[in-house]
């Protein structure tokens, strides 16, 4: 049974509820993938592919819990619902434009009988624009209290299991429950989403797999994800057995948000170390390249709802409570702590610091009080119980040691407290201390600053002159997400009890003018970076991150949690045998240019010697008299000549074309660029210096060039050292006839005027002069040096020396920005493609032999 309204719940929330009277219901509901039911009966085929399907701007907010309070009348059995005004999810909609329709998807904070779920679901959707997920109880327990709270929560807060008996050891069945719950959330989102133009904003670590499930069904959906908790460093995160699955799922979002740069940096480092992905910053925006898509990274901490706090500050109950608190603690300095009961909030460490303060400063006894408000624990377990018992024990010990009749140094409240009473304590406390050992954001300091600023009504009730300066003092752990934005706070290391004690003592001795300056600085930030600003900024960045959705071609790749979208420019296609077969068979003067490392030889291979398969394929291609095959590599001529000695008709352009040999029995031709190599005496010692300080790097000297490799170095440190080395070499070689270039895990110095592009242009020119004008060109490479080849081939084949434009297939290895028009995934695809082409050559050669034999016989 349902009741349309319940006065006891709606009295508090009525002032902020949204008026949906003019909205009949959701205009469109997607119930089956690919089938859209239009309640007005106006759906057209054009609607299904148009990005302008929705008339209204729609945001779908997805989180573990809906921003609703629920209560069941025990007498009537009716369920009553009301907005939770203090929920961040409810408050963030104030950051959207007035014409935005906001829909929520999540769990209810109540157990609803299965027989009532359908009725409640329809009612919440119509009246509150909320879609409940109704996870089965067992699944909810395994998902939320199991995988989320026992495994992700401790890990993201830097806690590892240290014994086999601890409850947060990895459990595969709990991850399966986590996956199933995310799938149910995805199904519910698909029920309410109208089109790709709707924005889906996913919140927190409970739903990190959701982007993948949504992307599978709606590959152009606008998906944003914001992580409210910390993200651990790669050394911690890499211990998670399902680390890759979660990273790949998050990368299916268009925008990923973090509270601080540290958390974003850790995420990017994990992507680089575990998935091999690189990121870049352009015009202040961090982007991570993932299969042709740029996943944007957002760094902006959550704010508080100023209006909500002001309304509570002006509430008569709050004003009355402030007077009560100030009267109760009159003549005493009031410290305040407001924390959830969990093992990461540092409550016991805070109490120990306060105990040490009383021990060292007898004159403070009777003059200071610490009020510690403990919010109910969000999870259960032995750790939470032990933390609670420990805090209570320490508080009792302090009161027994330093308390007197009528005076308790520590007032610990572990019962649920109305929010307006917490507000009253914020107003009355001279100092607020947040001592968490690890925390995502923690809005307590922001709330405290706003409450200490007060309102005119609050100031009037406390006999404070209007316009008078306000003051506040904050002690904030350096491990809390909000710490970087509160530069005026007293920084504290929560693990150092002496440091906590010293911070408490310092706060007592700050001058009033200093307190006012620090408070004003904090209030300027908090009042400008409120929750509306956060929501609006995230929404705008999500729209910007999705601007290319309809300008690219898309391909679905992978199965299950390995699913991802491949994004291609309209002119950038995957090179397949079907593309090349007809052109190959119908041409008679073919030229093939192949890079070696990373192209026909996998980049990760330790043994760089070509396999028998590679040699066989190259020999087969070279045996066709219509083919001219060249290996164009940065490697030296000695190693290439030795490795490919069995390929008699293979041409080699070594050291980026400085040395060229047309066949095995031909002499090496040198570039016309003079080889003045005195610069090597300058470059080599510099490279050797960086080699000694970069573990895993090495120097490769060549006849005319020198290369510094860092493929096996630490990814972050290697990249950093490569940038430094590049700058260093450019400085010391500024007056030398050389160029310094960075490539894939290399920094190379070579003579000016030498490149693969110049070599290819020279080779094509030589072929033209000898009467073998190419009518088919295939060029495959993988790194920056090969881009010169692609550019040179494009300009040369479109020049006047070609009477007709040849068939050109410039192909890069790996999907990435390139001057080539084609790509293949990896070296194995290159080998398969060349193998198939070589089979054409072999068959054509056999056919020609048969034809010649038949002609000879007939003659």
C-alpha positions in Angstrom: 0.0 0.0 0.0 1.1 3.5 -0.8 0.4 6.9 0.7 0.7 9.9 -1.5 2.0 12.0 1.3 3.1 11.7 4.9 3.2 14.9 6.9 5.9 13.7 9.3 8.4 13.3 6.5 7.4 16.0 4.1 7.4 18.9 6.6 11.2 19.1 6.5 11.6 18.5 2.7 8.6 20.4 1.3 10.5 23.6 0.9 13.0 22.1 -1.5 10.9 19.6 -3.4 10.6 20.0 -7.1 7.2 20.9 -8.6 6.5 18.1 -11.1 2.8 19.1 -11.5 3.2 20.1 -15.1 5.1 17.0 -16.0 2.7 14.1 -16.8 5.4 11.4 -16.7 8.5 10.4 -18.5 7.8 11.1 -22.2 9.8 8.1 -23.4 10.8 4.9 -21.7 13.2 2.4 -23.1 12.1 -1.0 -22.0 14.1 -3.2 -24.5 17.4 -2.5 -26.1 16.8 -1.0 -29.5 13.0 -0.6 -29.0 11.7 2.7 -27.8 8.1 3.1 -26.7 6.8 6.5 -27.3 3.8 7.3 -25.1 2.7 10.1 -27.4 2.9 7.8 -30.4 5.2 10.2 -32.4 8.3 8.1 -32.7 9.9 8.1 -36.2 12.9 6.3 -37.7 14.7 9.7 -37.7 14.3 9.9 -33.9 16.3 6.8 -33.4 19.5 8.1 -34.9 19.1 11.8 -34.2 21.2 13.3 -31.4 18.4 15.9 -30.9 15.8 13.4 -29.8 15.1 14.9 -26.3 13.4 18.2 -26.2 14.5 18.7 -22.6 17.9 18.5 -21.2 18.0 15.3 -19.2 20.5 14.1 -16.5 20.4 10.6 -15.2 22.1 10.4 -11.8 23.1 6.9 -10.8 24.3 6.1 -7.3 24.1 3.2 -4.8 21.3 4.9 -2.9 18.5 7.2 -4.0 18.2 10.6 -2.3 15.0 9.6 -0.6 13.9 8.9 3.0 11.5 6.0 3.4 9.3 4.9 6.2 6.5 2.4 6.6 3.5 3.2 8.7 3.2 0.2 10.9 -0.6 0.7 11.4 -1.6 1.2 7.8 1.2 -0.6 6.1 1.7 2.3 3.7 5.1 3.4 2.5 5.9 7.1 2.7 8.7 8.8 0.8 10.4 12.2 1.0 13.5 13.9 -0.5 16.6 13.7 1.7 17.5 17.4 1.7 21.0 16.7 3.0 21.8 14.2 0.3 24.6 15.4 -2.0 22.8 13.8 -5.0 19.6 15.8 -4.3 21.6 19.0 -3.8 23.7 18.8 -7.0 20.7 19.3 -9.3 20.8 23.0 -8.3 23.9 23.2 -10.6 21.8 22.4 -13.7 19.7 24.8 -15.7 16.1 25.2 -14.8 14.9 23.3 -17.9 16.9 20.2 -17.0 15.0 17.1 -16.1 16.8 15.1 -13.4 16.2 11.3 -13.0 17.7 9.2 -10.2 18.6 5.5 -10.3 19.6 3.7 -7.2 18.6 1.5 -4.2 16.0 2.5 -1.6 17.2 2.6 2.0 14.5 0.2 2.9 13.5 -3.4 2.3 10.5 -3.5 0.1 8.5 -6.7 -0.3 8.7 -8.1 -3.8 4.9 -7.9 -4.1 5.0 -4.1 -3.7 8.1 -3.3 -5.8 6.3 -2.8 -9.1 3.7 -0.4 -7.7 6.3 1.6 -5.7 8.6 1.7 -8.7 5.9 3.3 -10.9 4.9 5.7 -8.2 8.5 6.9 -7.5 9.1 7.3 -11.2 6.1 9.5 -11.7 6.2 11.5 -8.5 9.9 11.7 -7.8 11.6 10.9 -11.1 13.4 8.1 -9.2 14.0 4.5 -10.6 14.6 2.1 -7.7 16.8 -0.9 -8.5 15.5 -3.4 -5.9 18.5 -5.6 -5.6 17.6 -9.0 -4.0 18.7 -9.0 -0.3 21.4 -11.6 -0.7 22.8 -9.8 -3.7 22.7 -6.4 -2.0 24.6 -7.8 1.0 27.3 -9.4 -1.2 27.6 -6.3 -3.3 27.5 -3.5 -0.7 28.6 -5.1 2.5 30.7 -7.7 0.8 32.8 -6.5 -2.2 32.3 -2.8 -1.7 32.9 -2.5 2.0 35.2 -5.5 2.7 37.4 -5.3 -0.4 37.2 -2.0 -2.3 36.8 0.3 0.6 39.8 -0.9 2.6 42.0 -1.2 -0.5 41.1 2.3 -1.7 42.0 3.6 1.8 45.4 1.8 1.6 44.5 -1.1 3.9 45.7 -4.6 2.9 44.7 -7.9 4.5 47.6 -9.1 6.7 46.3 -12.5 7.6 44.4 -15.3 5.8 41.5 -15.0 8.4 40.7 -11.4 7.6 37.3 -10.8 6.0 38.6 -8.5 3.3 40.7 -11.1 1.5 39.6 -11.3 -2.2 36.6 -13.4 -2.8 35.7 -14.1 -6.4 32.0 -14.8 -5.5 31.7 -11.3 -4.1 33.1 -9.8 -7.3 30.5 -11.8 -9.3 27.8 -10.3 -7.1 29.4 -6.8 -7.7 29.2 -7.5 -11.4 25.6 -8.7 -11.2 24.5 -5.7 -9.2 26.1 -3.3 -11.8 24.3 -5.1 -14.5 21.0 -4.6 -12.8 21.7 -0.9 -12.4 22.5 -0.8 -16.1 19.2 -2.4 -17.0 17.4 0.3 -14.9 19.3 3.1 -16.6 18.3 1.7 -20.0 14.7 1.8 -18.9 14.7 5.5 -18.3 17.2 6.8 -20.9 15.6 8.5 -23.9 18.5 8.9 -26.3 22.2 9.3 -26.7 21.7 13.0 -25.9 20.9 12.2 -22.3 23.8 12.5 -19.8 24.4 9.6 -17.4 26.4 10.6 -14.3 27.6 7.6 -12.2 28.7 8.1 -8.6 31.4 6.3 -6.6 33.1 3.0 -6.3 29.9 0.9 -5.9 29.3 1.2 -9.7 32.7 1.1 -11.4 31.6 -1.6 -13.9 28.5 0.3 -15.0 30.1 2.3 -17.8 30.9 -1.0 -19.6 27.4 -2.3 -19.4 25.9 1.0 -20.6 28.5 1.4 -23.4 27.6 -2.1 -24.8 24.0 -1.1 -25.3 24.4 2.6 -26.1 27.8 3.2 -27.6 27.2 7.0 -28.1 25.8 7.6 -24.6 27.3 10.5 -22.6 28.7 8.8 -19.6 30.4 10.5 -16.7 31.8 8.9 -13.5 32.9 10.6 -10.3 34.9 8.8 -7.6 34.1 10.3 -4.2 36.6 8.0 -2.4 40.4 8.1 -2.7 42.1 6.2 -5.5 45.2 4.4 -4.2 48.7 4.4 -5.7 49.6 1.8 -8.2 51.6 -0.2 -5.7 48.3 -0.7 -3.7 45.8 -1.0 -6.5 47.8 -3.5 -8.4 47.2 -6.1 -5.6 43.5 -6.2 -6.6 43.0 -9.4 -8.7 40.4 -7.7 -10.9 42.4 -4.5 -11.3 42.3 -4.6 -15.2 38.6 -5.3 -15.4 37.8 -2.3 -13.2 40.2 0.1 -15.0 38.9 -1.0 -18.4 35.3 -0.5 -17.2 36.0 3.0 -16.0 37.6 3.9 -19.3 34.3 3.2 -21.1 33.2 6.5 -19.5 33.7 9.8 -21.4 34.7 11.8 -18.2 36.2 10.5 -15.0 36.2 12.8 -12.0 38.4 12.8 -8.9 38.5 14.9 -5.8 42.2 15.8 -5.9 45.1 15.7 -8.3 46.8 13.0 -6.2 43.8 10.6 -6.8 43.8 11.4 -10.5 47.6 10.9 -10.7 47.3 7.5 -9.1 44.6 6.5 -11.6 46.6 7.6 -14.6 49.7 5.9 -13.2 47.7 2.6 -12.9 46.5 3.0 -16.5 50.0 3.5 -17.7 51.6 0.7 -15.7 48.9 -1.9 -16.1 47.3 -1.1 -19.4 50.2 0.7 -21.2 48.1 3.8 -21.8 49.6 7.3 -22.1 47.9 10.6 -21.1 48.5 14.2 -22.1 47.4 17.6 -21.1 46.0 20.0 -23.6 44.9 23.5 -22.7 44.7 22.6 -19.1 42.6 19.4 -19.7 44.0 16.0 -19.0 43.1 13.3 -21.6 43.8 9.6 -21.7 44.0 8.0 -25.2 42.1 4.7 -25.2 41.3 2.9 -28.5 40.9 6.2 -30.4 38.8 7.8 -27.7 40.0 10.5 -25.4 38.8 9.8 -21.9 38.8 13.2 -20.1 40.0 13.5 -16.5 38.3 16.0 -14.2 39.8 17.2 -11.0 37.4 19.2 -8.8 36.4 18.6 -5.2 32.8 18.5 -4.1 31.4 21.5 -2.3 28.6 22.1 0.1 25.1 23.6 -0.4 25.4 27.1 1.0 21.6 27.7 0.8 20.8 24.6 2.7 23.2 25.4 5.5 21.9 29.0 5.7 18.3 27.8 6.0 19.3 25.5 8.8 21.3 28.2 10.5 18.2 30.4 10.5 16.0 27.7 11.9 14.7 28.4 15.4 15.7 24.9 16.6 19.2 25.5 15.5 19.4 28.9 17.1 18.0 27.5 20.4 20.5 24.6 20.3 23.4 27.1 19.8 22.4 29.0 22.9 22.1 25.7 24.8 25.6 24.6 23.8 27.2 28.0 24.5 25.6 28.1 27.9 26.7 24.5 28.8 30.3 25.1 27.8 30.5 28.8 28.9 34.1 29.8 29.7 35.6 26.8 27.9 37.4 26.5 24.6 35.3 24.0 22.5 37.0 21.6 20.1 34.8 19.7 17.7 35.1 16.5 15.8 32.4 15.0 13.5 33.2 11.7 12.0 31.7 8.4 10.8 32.5 5.4 12.8 35.1 3.6 10.7 38.7 2.6 11.0 40.0 5.4 8.8 38.6 8.4 10.6 41.4 8.5 13.1 39.0 9.1 16.1 41.2 7.2 18.6 44.4 9.1 17.3 42.6 12.4 17.8 41.6 11.4 21.4 45.2 10.3 22.1 46.5 13.7 20.9 43.9 15.5 23.1 45.0 13.3 26.1 48.6 14.3 25.5 47.6 17.9 25.4 46.0 17.7 28.8 48.9 15.7 30.2 51.5 18.3 29.1 49.5 21.4 30.0 47.8 21.1 33.4 46.5 24.7 33.1 44.3 23.7 30.3 42.4 21.1 32.4 38.9 22.4 33.1 39.3 25.0 30.3 39.0 22.9 27.1 36.5 20.4 25.9 36.5 18.0 22.9 33.1 17.2 21.6 33.3 14.1 19.4 30.2 13.4 17.4 30.3 9.9 15.9 27.9 9.2 13.1 26.6 5.6 12.8 28.8 3.2 10.9 28.0 2.6 7.3 29.3 -0.9 7.4 29.6 -3.7 9.9 32.5 -5.9 10.9 35.0 -6.7 13.6 37.2 -3.7 12.6 34.4 -1.2 13.1 33.4 -2.7 16.4 37.0 -2.7 17.7 37.4 1.0 16.6 34.2 2.0 18.4 35.2 0.2 21.6 38.7 1.7 21.4 37.4 5.2 21.1 34.9 4.8 24.0 37.7 3.3 26.2 40.1 6.2 25.5 37.4 8.8 26.1 36.5 7.2 29.4 40.2 7.0 30.4 40.7 10.7 29.7 37.6 11.7 31.6 38.6 9.5 34.6 42.1 11.0 34.6 41.4 14.7 34.0 37.8 15.1 34.7 36.3 16.7 37.8 32.8 16.9 39.1 30.8 18.9 36.6 33.6 18.7 34.0 34.3 16.1 31.3 37.2 16.9 29.0 35.7 14.6 26.3 32.0 14.4 25.3 31.7 11.5 23.0 28.3 11.1 21.3 27.8 7.9 19.4 24.0 8.2 18.9 22.3 9.5 15.7 22.1 13.3 15.9 19.8 15.6 13.9 21.7 17.6 11.3 20.5 20.9 12.8 22.2 20.0 16.1 25.5 19.3 14.3 25.1 22.7 12.7 24.7 24.2 16.2 27.9 22.6 17.4 29.7 24.0 14.2 28.6 27.5 15.2 29.7 27.2 18.8 33.0 25.4 18.4 36.2 27.6 18.1 38.1 24.8 16.5 37.2 21.8 14.3 39.6 18.9 13.9 39.5 16.4 11.1 42.0 13.7 11.8 41.3 11.0 9.3 44.2 8.7 8.3 42.7 8.4 4.8 39.6 10.1 3.5 38.1 10.9 0.1 36.8 14.4 0.6 35.1 15.0 3.9 32.9 18.1 3.8 33.0 18.7 7.6 35.6 21.5 7.3 33.5 23.2 4.6 30.3 23.0 6.6 32.2 24.3 9.7 33.5 27.3 7.8 30.1 28.2 6.4 28.5 27.8 9.9 31.1 30.0 11.6 30.5 32.7 9.0 26.8 32.4 10.0 23.9 34.5 8.9 22.5 37.9 9.9 19.7 36.1 11.9 22.2 33.9 13.7 24.5 36.8 14.4 21.6 38.8 15.8 20.5 36.0 18.1 24.1 35.8 19.4 24.4 39.5 19.9 27.1 39.8 17.2 27.2 43.1 15.3 26.1 42.9 11.7 29.2 43.1 9.4 31.5 42.0 12.2 34.5 39.8 11.2 34.1 36.1 11.9 36.8 33.6 12.8 37.4 29.9 12.7 40.2 27.5 13.2 40.7 24.2 11.3 43.0 21.3 12.0 43.0 19.0 9.0 44.8 15.8 8.3 47.1 15.9 5.3 45.5 12.6 4.2 42.1 14.1 3.6 40.9 15.1 0.2 39.8 18.6 1.2 43.2 19.5 2.7 44.8 21.0 -0.5 41.9 23.6 -0.8 42.3 24.7 2.9 45.7 26.3 2.9 44.9 28.2 6.0 44.3 25.1 8.1 46.8 23.7 10.6 48.2 20.7 8.9 48.5 17.5 11.0 49.9 14.0 10.5 47.3 11.9 12.3 49.8 9.1 12.9 52.0 11.4 14.9 50.4 11.9 18.3 52.9 14.6 19.2 52.0 16.4 16.0 48.2 16.2 16.8 48.9 17.5 20.3 51.0 20.3 18.9 48.3 21.3 16.4 45.7 21.5 19.1 48.0 23.7 21.2 48.8 25.9 18.3 45.1 26.5 17.6 44.6 27.7 21.1 47.3 30.3 20.8 46.4 31.8 17.4 45.7 35.5 17.6 42.2 36.6 16.8 43.4 38.5 13.7 45.1 35.4 12.4 42.0 33.3 12.9 39.9 35.9 11.0 42.4 36.0 8.1 42.4 32.2 7.8 38.6 32.1 8.1 38.1 34.7 5.4 40.5 32.8 3.0 38.6 29.6 3.6 35.2 31.1 3.2 36.1 32.7 -0.1 37.0 29.3 -1.5 34.1 27.4 0.1 31.5 30.0 -1.0 32.7 30.0 -4.6 33.3 26.3 -5.0 29.9 25.1 -3.7 28.0 22.0 -4.9 26.2 23.9 -7.7 29.5 25.0 -9.1 30.8 21.4 -8.9 27.8 19.9 -10.6 27.7 22.6 -13.3 31.4 22.3 -14.0 31.2 18.5 -14.3 28.2 18.7 -16.6 29.8 21.2 -18.9 33.0 19.1 -19.1 31.0 16.0 -19.9 29.3 17.7 -22.8 32.7 18.8 -24.1 34.2 15.4 -23.7 31.3 13.9 -25.9 31.4 16.5 -28.7 33.0 14.1 -31.2 30.5 11.3 -30.6 28.9 11.8 -34.0 32.0 12.7 -35.9 33.7 9.4 -35.6 33.1 5.8 -36.8 32.8 3.3 -34.0 33.6 -0.4 -33.7 32.7 -2.8 -30.8 35.7 -4.8 -29.5 36.0 -7.4 -26.8 33.6 -9.5 -24.8 32.3 -9.3 -21.2 34.2 -6.8 -19.0 36.9 -6.6 -21.8 34.4 -4.7 -24.0 35.4 -1.3 -25.3 34.7 1.0 -28.2 37.1 1.7 -31.0 36.7 5.3 -32.3 37.9 6.1 -35.8 38.0 9.1 -38.0 35.9 8.7 -41.1 39.0 8.3 -43.3 40.9 6.0 -40.9 40.1 2.4 -41.5 41.3 -1.0 -40.5 43.4 -2.6 -43.3 42.0 -6.0 -44.2 42.8 -8.5 -46.9 39.6 -7.6 -48.7 40.9 -4.0 -49.1 44.2 -5.0 -50.6 43.6 -8.2 -52.6 42.0 -6.7 -55.7 44.6 -3.9 -56.0 47.4 -6.4 -55.5 46.2 -8.8 -58.1 45.5 -6.1 -60.7 48.9 -4.3 -60.5 52.2 -5.3 -62.0 54.8 -3.0 -60.4 54.4 -3.2 -56.6 56.6 -1.6 -54.0 56.4 -2.7 -50.3 58.1 -0.8 -47.5 58.2 -2.4 -44.0 59.5 -1.2 -40.7 61.1 -3.8 -38.5 60.8 -3.2 -34.7 57.1 -2.9 -33.6 55.9 -3.8 -37.1 57.0 -7.3 -38.2 58.9 -7.8 -34.9 56.7 -7.3 -31.8 57.9 -4.4 -29.6 57.8 -6.5 -26.5 59.9 -9.4 -27.9 63.2 -9.9 -26.1 64.8 -11.8 -29.0 64.8 -9.4 -31.9 66.1 -12.0 -34.4 63.5 -12.6 -37.1 61.7 -16.0 -37.0 61.7 -18.5 -39.7 58.1 -17.5 -40.5 59.1 -13.9 -41.1 62.0 -14.9 -43.4 59.8 -17.3 -45.3 57.1 -14.6 -45.9 59.7 -12.0 -47.0 61.3 -14.5 -49.4 57.9 -15.4 -50.9 57.1 -11.7 -51.5 60.6 -11.0 -53.0 60.3 -14.0 -55.3 57.5 -12.3 -57.2 59.3 -10.4 -60.1 56.6 -7.7 -59.9 57.5 -6.9 -56.3 60.2 -4.6 -54.8 60.3 -5.2 -51.1 62.3 -2.9 -48.8 63.0 -3.2 -45.0 63.2 0.4 -43.8 64.6 0.5 -40.2 66.5 2.5 -37.7 68.7 -0.4 -36.9 72.3 -0.7 -38.1 73.2 -2.3 -41.4 75.4 -5.0 -39.8 72.6 -6.5 -37.7 70.0 -6.2 -40.5 72.4 -7.6 -43.1 73.2 -10.6 -40.9 69.6 -11.3 -39.8 68.2 -11.2 -43.4 71.2 -12.9 -45.2 68.8 -15.6 -46.4 66.6 -13.1 -48.2 68.6 -12.5 -51.4 66.2 -10.2 -53.1 65.2 -8.1 -50.0 66.2 -4.5 -50.1 67.4 -2.9 -46.8 67.4 0.8 -45.8 69.4 0.9 -42.5 69.8 3.7 -40.0 66.7 5.5 -41.3 68.0 5.2 -44.9 71.5 6.5 -44.4 72.7 3.1 -45.8 70.7 1.5 -48.6 71.3 -2.0 -50.3 69.0 -3.1 -53.1 69.8 -6.8 -52.8 72.1 -9.1 -50.8 74.8 -9.1 -53.5 74.6 -5.4 -54.0 76.9 -2.9 -52.3 75.7 -0.5 -49.6 75.0 3.0 -50.8 75.6 5.8 -48.4 73.6 9.0 -48.0 74.8 12.1 -49.7 74.7 13.8 -46.3 78.3 14.2 -45.0 78.9 12.0 -42.0 80.8 14.3 -39.7 80.5 12.3 -36.5 82.4 14.4 -34.0 79.1 15.2 -32.3 79.0 11.6 -31.0 81.8 12.4 -28.6 79.4 14.9 -27.0 76.2 12.9 -27.2 77.4 9.5 -25.9 78.7 10.7 -22.5 75.4 12.5 -21.9 73.4 9.4 -22.8 75.7 7.3 -20.6 75.0 9.6 -17.7 71.3 9.1 -18.0 71.8 5.4 -18.4 73.6 5.2 -15.1 70.8 7.0 -13.3 67.9 5.2 -15.1 67.7 1.5 -14.2 66.6 -0.6 -17.3 67.9 1.9 -19.9 70.8 1.4 -22.3 72.6 3.1 -25.2 72.7 1.7 -28.7 75.6 3.2 -30.8 75.2 3.0 -34.6 77.6 4.0 -37.4 75.8 7.4 -38.0 73.4 7.7 -35.0 73.1 6.9 -31.4 70.0 5.8 -29.5 69.0 5.8 -25.8 66.4 3.1 -25.0 64.2 3.1 -21.9 61.6 0.4 -22.7 62.6 -1.6 -19.7 62.8 1.3 -17.3 60.0 2.3 -14.9 57.3 3.8 -17.1 57.0 7.1 -15.2 60.6 7.6 -14.4 61.7 6.6 -17.9 59.4 9.1 -19.6 60.6 11.8 -17.2 64.3 11.0 -17.9 63.6 10.9 -21.7 62.2 14.5 -21.6 65.2 15.7 -19.6 67.6 13.9 -21.9 65.9 15.4 -25.0 66.3 18.9 -23.6 69.9 18.2 -22.5 70.9 16.9 -25.9 69.2 19.7 -27.8 71.2 22.2 -25.7 74.6 20.7 -26.0 74.2 19.8 -29.7 72.6 23.1 -30.7 75.4 23.9 -33.1 75.9 20.4 -34.5 74.5 19.2 -37.9 72.2 16.7 -36.1 68.6 16.3 -35.0 67.4 15.0 -31.7 64.1 13.1 -31.7 62.0 11.1 -29.3 60.3 7.9 -30.4 58.6 5.0 -28.8 60.7 4.4 -25.7 63.7 6.0 -27.3 65.7 9.2 -27.7 67.8 9.3 -30.9 70.4 11.6 -32.3 71.1 11.3 -36.1 72.5 13.5 -38.9 70.3 16.2 -40.4 68.6 15.3 -43.7 68.4 11.6 -42.8 64.9 10.1 -42.3 62.8 7.3 -43.5 60.7 9.8 -45.5 63.8 10.9 -47.4 64.9 7.3 -48.0 61.5 6.3 -49.4 61.4 9.3 -51.7 64.9 8.3 -53.0 63.9 4.7 -53.5 60.7 5.6 -55.4 62.7 8.0 -57.5 65.2 5.4 -58.4 62.5 2.9 -59.4 60.9 5.5 -61.6 64.1 6.2 -63.4 64.7 2.5 -64.0 61.2 2.2 -65.6 59.6 0.4 -62.7 57.1 3.2 -61.8 55.1 1.7 -58.9 51.4 1.3 -59.4 50.9 -0.3 -56.0 52.6 0.9 -52.8 52.2 -0.8 -49.4 53.9 0.9 -46.4 53.6 -0.4 -42.8 55.2 1.2 -39.7 54.5 1.8 -36.1 56.2 4.8 -34.6 56.9 8.5 -35.2 59.8 7.9 -37.6 57.4 5.9 -39.8 55.1 8.9 -40.1 57.8 10.5 -42.3 57.4 7.5 -44.7 53.6 7.9 -44.8 53.9 11.7 -45.5 56.6 11.2 -48.2 54.6 8.5 -50.0 51.5 10.6 -50.0 53.3 13.6 -51.5 55.4 11.6 -53.9 52.6 9.4 -55.4 50.4 12.5 -55.9 53.1 14.4 -57.8 53.4 14.9 -61.5 56.0 12.1 -62.0 53.1 9.6 -61.7 50.8 9.7 -64.8 48.1 8.0 -62.8 47.7 7.8 -59.0 48.9 4.3 -57.8 47.1 2.2 -55.3 48.6 3.4 -51.9 48.1 1.6 -48.6 49.9 3.5 -45.8 49.2 1.6 -42.6 50.2 2.2 -39.0 50.4 -0.5 -36.3 48.0 0.2 -33.5 45.1 2.6 -33.5 46.4 6.1 -32.9 46.6 9.5 -34.5 48.6 9.0 -37.8 49.2 10.3 -41.3 48.4 6.8 -42.5 44.9 6.1 -43.7 44.8 2.5 -42.5 45.8 0.6 -39.3 46.2 -2.9 -38.0 46.1 -3.9 -34.4 49.5 -5.4 -33.8 52.5 -7.1 -35.3 50.7 -10.5 -35.4 48.1 -8.9 -37.8 51.0 -7.5 -39.9 52.4 -11.0 -40.3 49.0 -12.5 -41.1 48.4 -9.8 -43.7 51.8 -10.3 -45.3 51.4 -14.1 -45.3 48.1 -13.8 -47.2 49.7 -11.4 -49.7 52.6 -13.7 -50.2 50.3 -16.5 -51.0 48.9 -14.4 -53.9 52.4 -13.9 -55.2 53.2 -17.7 -54.9 50.0 -18.6 -56.7 50.5 -15.9 -59.4 54.1 -17.2 -59.9 52.8 -20.8 -60.3 50.1 -19.6 -62.8 52.8 -17.8 -64.8 55.0 -20.9 -64.9 52.1 -23.0 -66.1 51.2 -20.4 -68.7 54.8 -20.3 -69.9 55.0 -24.1 -70.0 51.8 -24.3 -72.0 53.1 -21.6 -74.4 56.4 -23.5 -74.9 54.5 -26.8 -75.5 52.2 -25.2 -78.1 55.2 -23.6 -79.8 
